[in-house]
Amino acid sequence: MKPILALTDGVKEIAKGNLDKSIEIKTDDEIELLANSINNMTSDLKNYMENLSKVTAEKERISTELNVARNIQLGCLPSVEPDFSNRKKFDLAVSIKPAKEVSGDFYDFYMLDENHLAVTGADVSGKGVGAALFMMTSKTVLKNCAIFASSAYSRGQEPDLSLIMEQANHQLSENNEEFIIVR
């Protein structure tokens, strides 16, 4: 087959999607150089498409994992129903919309005793998984410190809110190499 016709047929086959097609022309001139350039381009295109496919699959996997993390995070935030929907002394409504799939924003509310409601809202600096993990830890530590301190009500005393924050900050600072401070 003549070199230009072989080149034309090879390019048509590649254009139809056969990226495994190699155009073999041995003429020791510009036609052979052009065929080799097309072969290199086809090989590069095939590699690019394979890499793009891998990157796309990885992004989809990460997106799925972040959506699972978002659902877990939102599931850990308290709901008004059923514990707070029948209270006669107050109405309570909640809403949160993270800026990303997961974030450091959180709220919490719980009864310390029959007459005292604790409400917490916070925004951990930063966004993403790191902030979400620290948020979950902070929420748990703060609630535990507040519930422990609420035993003061049974003794007719008020719990020391600054002490609750100090204790929570101390617990959060232990083994915390990022030096995050609760305020």
Summary of the structure (lengths in Angstrom):
residues: 183
radius of gyration: 31.3
end to end distance: 80.1
largest distance: 102.4
contacts: 445
relative contact order: 0.07
helix: 54%
strand: 11%
